Structure formats: C-alpha cells, structure tokens
Amino acid sequence: MKRILVFTTLFLLKTSCLFAQAEEAKVLGQWSDTTLVGSFAHNNIYNEIWGYAINDHEYAIIGSTDGTHFIDVTDPTNPFEAFFVRGRSTGAAIIHRDYDDYQGYLYVVADEGGTSFQIVDMNQLPDTISVVDNNLINQAHNIFVDKANARLYAMGGEVTTFDISSPNNPVLMGRISDFANGDFRYFHDGYFENNIAFLNTGNSGLIVADFTDAANPVLINSLTDYPARGYNHSGWISTDCNTYYFADENHGRDLKVLDVNNLCDLEVGKTFDAQVENVNSIAHNLIVACDYLYTSYYYDGLRVYDISDQQNPQLVRYYDTYPEVDRTRYEGAWGVFPFLPSGNILISDMQSGLFVFEGMADNCAGQGRTNNCLESQVCSVTTSTGDFGVFNEVQISPNPASDHASLIVNLSEVLDDLSVSLMNVNGQAIDNWQYQNLQVGKNDFSILLPNSLSEGVYFLSLRSERFHLTKKLIIER
C-alpha cells in the first residue's frame, strides 16, 4: 500500500508540473449521430472539421462516413444539425473528407470512393443551402484555398490548382505530379500564401515551391533532414509569416518550429510535444490564429500553444477528447478550427464527433487571414531527397550508448565523402566529423560522445552531396 501511495504521489506531482501553466479547456457543447457507421480502416465515424459564420449564425461543418453535417453552434451549449449534405460516396469505405471555403461557397472532397467533389452554396444560411456536384476532382486527400489569390489547391498524390474567382465555377490552372525529376512524387497536404506553397510530402519531407505559374511551379527549397523526422503530414504558418509549424504523423514524434524568414536556409530550430506521458502521442492537424497554435492530437485531443514567442511555444489549454485506451493506431481528435467570430474552438473526434470549446480570452480568431506576407526567393540548393541506394545498412551500436558509439555504414558502392553531425532535439549541432573515401562494404567509425552531454535523445545526421539521413541516438549514463 505504501508503494502505491508513493507512486501515485510522484505521478500527480509530475502531471501537475507538466500542466503548471496550462488549463483544461471548457467544453461548451457536443454533438454526434449514433446511427452512423465507422470506417473499415480505423472505425472512424467522423473526420475533418471546418467552420463558417453568416447572418449572426455560426456553424461547425464536420465530415462523416455519410457526408457533411452543418451543425448550428450559434448557441454553443445547444448544437444541432441544421443541414446535411450526403456525400457522393458514402459508407464504411470512407475515411477522409476535407473542406475549405471561399466567398460563401464550401468546397468538399473525399479521398475514397472515386467521385467526391461538391460545391455547397452557403450564402442563404440560415434558411437554406444548395449543392452542386462537380467532376473536376475525382478524389483528394486535402484541399486549401488561398483566399487572397482566389485559388483552390487539391492534394493527395498530385497538386491540382483551380482559379475560383468565380466561386461556383472552378477553372483548372495546372496539375503537377512531381518535383526535382521525380524525387518528390506524393503531396499529402499543403499551406499556400501569396502563391508560395509549403508542401508536406510524407516520407520525402517538406518542400517550398512558387506556384505563381500553377502549370509550371518552381521548387524553392526542400527540407528532408531534421530532428524527429517522420511522415511529414501538415503545417501552418504564423500570421506574420516568420515561422512555420509542422507535424509528422508518427507516434511519439514532436511538433517542429521552422524559421522561414530565409527560405533558402531552412532548419528546424526547436521541437515540442503535447506534454503527456504517452508514447503513442501523435499530432494530426494544426492551425495558427493570431498568437496561438491550435493542434488536434489523435489520442490527446485539443492542445493550444501560446506562440507570442514564436520559437518557444507554451502549452496554455488542453482537453483529451478520447477516453479510450491509447494504442498504436489512428483514433481520437482529427481536426481543429479556431476562426469563428465568437472565438469558440471546434474539434472533430473520429469516434465521438463534435466538441465546442470556449475560446481564448483575448480572441482575435474571427479576423481570419488577409495578408500576403510571403515572397518568392531563388535559392541554390540541392533538390534531391537522397540516393539511399548507396546504403546496405546504417547502424549505431550500442544504442543506447554511454561514452562512445560505433557508427557502422555498410555501402553498396564507393562514397567519396561523409559528414556526420551530432545534434540535440532542437536541431543544434554539438559535434561534427568528416570522413573520406568510404569503401564498398562495412565502414566502422568510432564516435566519442562528449562527457558534458546529459542523458536523453540525440541524432546523428549523415550528409553527402547525394543524400541526407538522420538516425536517432539515445544516451544513458
């Protein structure tokens, strides 16, 4: 009994320290439909969340396996379904839907089913809505509207650009399927500002491109090597366009802070997490409104960070929307929307539906985005994600290590040079080593670890003219 009491006390002390400066968000209302079915893949009934305000009414727009639900949240304590638009494809095969709006029109896509694109005229709300099915997009994983330039971008494989200056009649501007001679072939999601794109390319990393000519966009730079690298999933830029925050969709991976004042010099400066003791923690989608970063974590729900100091996000609000056991799957909070004039925050939970939270006291979320603060740059950069075929194996032994480690590089062909950097989780280089004339087969290098290093997670970054590769190194002493 004494041991249990000590453990509980220590756990409570640790938890209270984690959330010392954060408060639990206040739930104002919830909505779900118990008649809907979950998907075959993840048993998720619900997916993306969006929001819209018109004629003194506020709406949460939430996707499901059945279609798109317009939930009136004008009174956030009494949300109700005002309208429903059945999807062109429905049922348990549907996992993803995505939304964005422009001048009173909602654009709807799904990533399954073969036919998905719908345009919903919301200008007559709260009285009625009207729907137009359109075959311009068969299916897409995500869409993004650059409102200042009247462009709709569809992603999920290719990037397809439409002119929506006539909102109910999109016109195709261009379609691209790869960058850098095929090094980047899949485009999962993207953020666009003044025709500059931050494209999340999954396992290939992040790229920045100029889409001024949508049919022939120009690669500006790429980021393929950074701390806690995983499946580059989604991101959002700060209101002043100085900082880009992004998430890798892998369990246990931190969010990243990227200074983008100079697009020719991209380097992650800091990483941060949900401040939970959960090895399965996984960030999904994130949005910046004013000085706050709003993030939906699958298992950890809503997380709001104060980014008034952009390089040092501070957790200020949290709420776990998923009460079930955390696993190495995709379950829980999917999306977040903080732009309603009331400041109230919307979360979609894959299993539980819509949550409406009280917003931040100094709300300015309703102002939305109007500025075009990014400018194109011409950089002299290496565009390749890497020729990893040169490797048979890269191994660190032992790992965890104490005072030294062996870096074993097994090559299929000769490598002229190799630069190895020891980095901390904030991306800062601690030590560097240079090696030349690596031969075919096993190359074994001894890495001496500085005595001044504390225990924790570090990274060995391997670079040459042909590739960037990062391996995790754990130090225990």
Secondary structure as UniProt FT lines:
FT   HELIX           2..18
FT   TURN            19..21
FT   STRAND          23..24
FT   STRAND          27..31
FT   TURN            34..35
FT   TURN            40..42
FT   STRAND          46..54
FT   TURN            55..56
FT   STRAND          57..64
FT   STRAND          67..72
FT   TURN            76..77
FT   STRAND          80..86
FT   TURN            92..93
FT   STRAND          97..102
FT   TURN            103..104
FT   STRAND          105..110
FT   STRAND          118..121
FT   TURN            123..127
FT   STRAND          130..133
FT   STRAND          142..146
FT   HELIX           147..149
FT   STRAND          151..155
FT   STRAND          159..163
FT   TURN            167..168
FT   STRAND          171..176
FT   TURN            180..183
FT   STRAND          189..193
FT   TURN            194..195
FT   STRAND          196..200
FT   TURN            203..204
FT   STRAND          206..210
FT   TURN            214..215
FT   STRAND          218..223
FT   TURN            227..228
FT   STRAND          232..237
FT   TURN            239..240
FT   STRAND          243..248
FT   TURN            251..252
FT   STRAND          255..259
FT   TURN            263..264
FT   STRAND          268..272
FT   TURN            279..280
FT   STRAND          283..289
FT   TURN            290..291
FT   STRAND          292..297
FT   TURN            298..300
FT   STRAND          301..306
FT   TURN            310..311
FT   STRAND          314..319
FT   STRAND          333..337
FT   TURN            341..342
FT   STRAND          345..349
FT   TURN            350..352
FT   STRAND          353..357
FT   TURN            361..362
FT   HELIX           365..367
FT   HELIX           388..390
FT   STRAND          391..397
FT   STRAND          404..411
FT   STRAND          415..423
FT   TURN            425..426
FT   STRAND          429..438
FT   STRAND          441..448
FT   TURN            451..452
FT   STRAND          456..463
FT   STRAND          467..475
//
